[in-house]
């Protein structure tokens, strides 16, 4: 068991099955680290850096990340409910997203106003997630469930929504040129045009 201490650097460490519920961590740097089967729910990571890290089968619900940085971080089979990603530190020089989510639950989270080009979301549940005012162009959001998620003045140009469903995207309020949708699900885009479809 590795104890995480404030203002400490960790390189190529593996944190396995750690219970870190509601812990308060400040000023740590994690490089090429793995978090496996950890419970980090309601933890607070302030001014921490995560570089080339992966989270596997972790509970990160209600995690708080004020002024923390993420560079090439993977989340696999994780629960990430109720996270405000807007309070993290996002570099204005690197417009490409450093986040990849695979088979994750991100319900009730917010990406409001963020520029996270090339964000990767695959087989994720995204109920009531706020994407308003954001720039997610060139992202991959495949096989995802967007039930009740919010898109308004959102840049979704060249986003791959293949096999994703339950989204409500107003084509007049969002930029969706060159975005890719599955044929059947693309019909939902017509709902915003106040037209009637007949067989």
Secondary structure, 3 states (H helix, E strand, C coil): CCCCCCCCEEECCEEECCECCCCEEECCEEECCEEECCECCCCEEECCEEECCEEECCECCCCECCCCEEECEEEECCECCCCEHHHCCCCCCCCECCEEEECCECCCCECCCCECECCEEECCECCCCECCCCECCCCEEECCECCCCECCCCECCCCEECCCECCCCCCCCCECCCCEECHHHHHHHHHHHCCCCCC
